[in-house]
């Protein structure tokens, strides 16, 4: 399971409908709104 970096919800990578790749890492999202928020400002949601 992956964790949605925006809301923290767990997402199953095998069936996730929303995902994006940033700096060669794939991020999974529970909803299109979370994906859109991440894509607008990915560094805000990435763990440092």
C-alpha positions in Angstrom: 0.0 0.0 0.0 1.1 3.5 -0.8 0.2 6.6 1.2 -1.5 9.6 -0.6 1.0 12.4 0.0 -1.7 15.0 0.1 -4.3 13.6 2.5 -2.5 10.6 4.0 -5.0 8.0 2.9 -3.7 4.5 2.0 -3.9 3.6 -1.7 -3.4 0.2 -3.4 -0.9 0.7 -6.1 -2.3 -2.1 -8.1 -5.8 -0.5 -8.5 -5.1 3.2 -8.0 -6.9 5.3 -10.6 -4.8 8.4 -9.9 -1.1 8.5 -10.0 1.8 10.8 -11.2 5.5 10.5 -11.5 7.8 13.2 -10.1 11.6 13.0 -10.0 11.4 9.4 -11.1 9.1 8.3 -8.2 5.5 7.4 -8.6 3.0 8.9 -6.2 -0.5 7.4 -5.8 -3.7 9.4 -4.9 -7.1 8.5 -3.5 -8.9 11.1 -5.6 -8.3 13.4 -8.6 -8.3 16.5 -6.3 -5.4 15.1 -4.4 -3.5 14.4 -7.6 -4.2 17.9 -8.9 -3.1 19.6 -5.6 0.2 17.6 -5.7 0.9 18.4 -9.3 0.4 22.1 -8.6 3.0 22.1 -5.9 4.7 18.7 -5.4 7.5 20.0 -3.1 4.8 21.1 -0.5 3.8 17.4 -0.1 7.1 15.5 -0.6 8.8 14.3 2.5 12.1 16.0 3.1 
